[in-house]
């Protein structure tokens, strides 16, 4: 079991987002609130705040990419077998609608074979408060043995 998952279970979702932002300060720009995290699934809430809005008053594309990288990375971290490490190598995104509300970022790895990876594609979707998908991403991860 990964240290990230053990920590999440021990401190709880409310404190976990703060710990992640201490280790990777750039994620603090989106102030992530972890809702659920388990091998195969990560869900984070992002509040629509002026600090992450663009000139149109909707959530900026970079903030949505930041949320996608966070949930995709956490999913990979807690779902890979022990002795593996990962790094993102590419991300393809589609902006489907303006993000005018709070967002739910979900990385669902239930369809991924985590047992023998070299490269993985992690699917991430962001939804508005009405449940409408407003953003989708595929994050390519390079997987190596830990040294």
C-alpha atoms as one frame of an Amber mdcrd trajectory, in Angstrom:
protein
   0.000   0.000   0.000   1.375   3.419  -0.939   2.448   5.976   1.636   0.092
   8.489  -0.019  -2.911   6.215   0.531  -1.885   5.313   4.084  -1.528   9.028
   4.885  -4.931   9.825   3.374  -6.567   7.122   5.480  -4.836   8.278   8.661
  -5.365  12.073   8.410  -8.667  12.114   6.527  -9.790  13.947   3.434 -10.010
  17.392   5.015  -6.348  17.559   6.049  -4.970  15.580   3.129  -5.375  18.365
   0.559  -3.293  20.704   2.734  -0.525  18.106   3.053  -0.427  17.570  -0.714
  -0.135  21.330  -1.247   2.774  21.522   1.200   4.642  18.868  -0.797   3.656
  20.277  -4.206   2.863  23.977  -3.644   1.556  24.647  -7.144  -1.545  22.581
  -6.363  -2.450  25.136  -3.686  -3.590  27.472  -6.484  -6.715  25.309  -6.864
  -7.143  24.627  -3.109  -8.155  20.978  -3.658 -10.594  19.326  -1.284 -10.268
  15.551  -1.435 -13.663  13.853  -1.461 -12.671  10.226  -2.043  -9.387   8.472
  -2.652  -8.811   4.736  -3.016  -6.888   2.533  -5.423  -8.657   2.880  -8.764
 -10.514   6.114  -7.940  -9.755   9.701  -6.867 -12.246  12.562  -6.557 -11.420
  16.175  -5.670 -13.637  19.241  -5.291 -12.425  22.589  -6.681 -14.213  25.726
  -5.557 -14.850  28.374  -8.210 -12.943  31.371  -6.826 -11.904  34.622  -8.438
  -8.232  33.630  -8.050  -8.597  30.832 -10.617 -10.967  32.545 -13.054 -10.129
  33.817 -16.501 -11.230  37.104 -18.078 -14.646  35.533 -18.865 -15.387  34.762
 -15.219 -15.103  31.002 -15.669 -12.437  28.694 -14.260  -9.209  29.089 -16.200
  -7.973  26.274 -18.452  -4.705  26.055 -16.502  -6.609  25.495 -13.246  -8.569
  22.650 -14.835  -5.331  21.093 -16.125  -3.867  21.467 -12.637  -6.851  19.603
 -11.149  -6.540  16.885 -13.799  -2.848  16.382 -13.109  -3.520  16.209  -9.365
  -6.211  13.520  -9.512  -4.455  11.612 -12.301  -1.167  11.619 -10.409  -2.744
  10.616  -7.106  -4.662   7.815  -8.821  -1.443   6.502 -10.351   0.476   6.842
  -7.076  -1.996   4.817  -5.022  -2.951   2.266  -7.690   0.425   1.094  -8.993
   1.966  -2.043  -7.511   4.716  -1.545  -4.933   8.149  -0.996  -6.443   6.943
   1.223  -9.281   7.285   4.959  -9.894   5.656   7.231 -12.438   5.984  10.531
 -14.222   3.541  12.209 -16.608   4.811  12.414 -20.173   1.870  14.020 -21.989
  -1.641  15.292 -21.435  -4.387  15.666 -24.033  -7.325  17.789 -22.970 -10.670
  18.893 -24.323 -12.605  21.846 -22.994 -16.255  20.929 -23.489 -18.016  23.882
 -21.830 -17.304  26.959 -19.700 -16.594  26.101 -16.074 -18.908  28.532 -14.290
 -19.504  26.570 -11.065 -17.473  24.594  -8.560 -15.939  21.495 -10.120 -15.596
  17.836  -9.304 -12.425  16.272 -10.765 -12.532  12.493 -11.092  -9.829  10.044
 -12.132 -11.440   6.631 -12.552  -8.935   3.862 -13.127 -11.356   0.971 -12.786
 -10.719  -0.037 -16.414  -6.912   0.045 -16.153  -4.704  -3.032 -15.769  -2.280
  -1.823 -13.093  -0.292  -5.080 -12.848   2.216  -4.880 -15.726   2.434  -1.294
 -16.878   5.162   0.425 -18.890   2.935   3.270 -19.977  -0.565   4.069 -18.837
  -3.224   6.479 -20.014  -5.157   7.913 -17.094  -8.656   9.238 -17.849  -9.797
  12.352 -15.977 -13.130  14.157 -16.200 -14.282  17.397 -14.598 -17.952  18.019
 -13.899 -19.871  21.142 -12.897 -22.377  21.195 -10.034 -25.171  20.106 -12.402
 -23.196  16.969 -13.317 -22.352  18.234 -16.804 -18.927  17.119 -18.081 -17.053
  20.319 -18.924 -13.488  18.995 -19.374 -11.832  15.693 -20.168  -8.176  14.675
 -20.196  -6.021  11.674 -20.965  -2.743  11.783 -19.074   0.040   9.534 -20.316
   2.237   8.184 -17.531   5.626   6.545 -17.945   6.043   3.767 -15.400   9.438
   2.487 -14.215  10.783   0.298 -11.439  11.688   2.232  -8.302  15.412   2.523
  -7.701
